[in-house]
Amino acid sequence: MSDFTIDDWQVPLQNTQKGVHTFRFTITASDGQTANAS
């Protein structure tokens, strides 16, 4: 979670369509890493 900053949220949100896909992909990757770490 340390590397995930507000900028990571703002950048994809500004791109709307492309951003939504990237945003959801980022959440999936983040969740996977968290689950794997646990």
VOPAFI-214700 format. One line per 3 residues: number of its first residue (from 1); their letters; for each residue x, y, z of N, C-alpha, C. Coordinates in Angstrom, 3 decimals. Layout:
% residues N
NUM = A = X Y Z X Y Z X Y Z | ...
***
This chain:
% residues 38
1 = MSD = 0.839 -1.199 0.000 0.000 0.000 0.000 0.878 1.255 0.000 | 2.141 1.082 0.356 3.058 2.214 0.421 3.261 2.835 -0.959 | 3.367 1.990 -1.996 3.613 2.522 -3.331 2.335 3.078 -3.961
4 = FTI = 1.179 2.731 -3.413 -0.084 3.197 -3.989 -0.435 4.567 -3.420 | -0.311 5.607 -4.252 -0.577 6.969 -3.799 -1.821 7.530 -4.466 | -2.234 8.712 -4.030 -3.408 9.365 -4.618 -3.197 9.594 -6.111
7 = DDW = -1.955 9.877 -6.505 -1.649 10.108 -7.924 -2.045 8.902 -8.763 | -1.850 7.719 -8.231 -2.193 6.499 -8.961 -3.696 6.426 -9.216 | -4.474 7.059 -8.355 -5.932 7.073 -8.524 -6.344 8.181 -9.484
10 = QVP = -5.729 9.362 -9.341 -6.091 10.520 -10.162 -5.761 10.303 -11.632 | -4.585 9.751 -11.925 -4.171 9.544 -13.320 -5.182 8.708 -14.104 | -5.543 7.510 -13.648 -6.511 6.693 -14.391 -7.900 7.315 -14.416
13 = LQN = -8.276 8.000 -13.350 -9.606 8.609 -13.293 -9.751 9.689 -14.347 | -8.653 10.368 -14.663 -8.694 11.442 -15.663 -8.877 10.875 -17.058 | -8.510 9.636 -17.266 -8.591 9.022 -18.591 -9.944 8.344 -18.832
16 = TQK = -10.820 8.381 -17.814 -12.177 7.832 -17.925 -12.182 6.391 -18.415 | -12.577 6.156 -19.658 -12.726 4.792 -20.180 -11.458 3.975 -19.995 | -10.359 4.438 -20.551 -9.101 3.705 -20.438 -8.684 3.638 -18.979
19 = GVH = -8.963 4.717 -18.254 -8.596 4.790 -16.846 -9.346 3.765 -16.006 | -10.630 3.603 -16.271 -11.442 2.652 -15.511 -10.860 1.251 -15.622 | -10.457 0.884 -16.830 -9.890 -0.445 -17.045 -8.587 -0.590 -16.271
22 = TFR = -7.751 0.459 -16.341 -6.472 0.436 -15.631 -6.713 0.435 -14.132 | -7.690 1.219 -13.705 -8.005 1.334 -12.283 -8.431 -0.018 -11.713 | -9.323 -0.693 -12.399 -9.818 -1.987 -11.928 -8.700 -3.022 -11.956
25 = FTI = -7.857 -2.928 -12.976 -6.737 -3.863 -13.094 -5.769 -3.652 -11.935 | -5.560 -2.373 -11.574 -4.653 -2.042 -10.469 -5.195 -2.607 -9.163 | -6.505 -2.480 -8.944 -7.129 -2.991 -7.724 -6.974 -4.507 -7.662
28 = TAS = -7.178 -5.174 -8.791 -7.055 -6.627 -8.845 -5.635 -7.058 -8.517 | -4.673 -6.355 -9.099 -3.268 -6.685 -8.872 -2.908 -6.424 -7.410 | -3.402 -5.309 -6.887 -3.121 -4.944 -5.497 -3.711 -5.995 -4.558
31 = DGQ = -4.942 -6.387 -4.829 -5.624 -7.368 -3.995 -4.901 -8.702 -4.048 | -4.438 -9.058 -5.223 -3.717 -10.319 -5.391 -2.422 -10.315 -4.606 | -1.717 -9.192 -4.640 -0.453 -9.089 -3.918 -0.699 -9.165 -2.414
34 = TAN = -1.770 -8.504 -1.970 -2.084 -8.491 -0.546 -2.416 -9.905 -0.068 | -3.232 -10.601 -0.858 -3.630 -11.954 -0.494 -2.414 -12.877 -0.501 | -1.538 -12.660 -1.474 -0.341 -13.484 -1.595 0.601 -13.208 -0.428
37 = AS = 0.674 -11.944 -0.043 1.557 -11.552 1.064 1.047 -12.150 2.370 | -0.282 -12.215 2.470 -0.861 -12.762 3.690 -0.757 -14.275 3.632
***
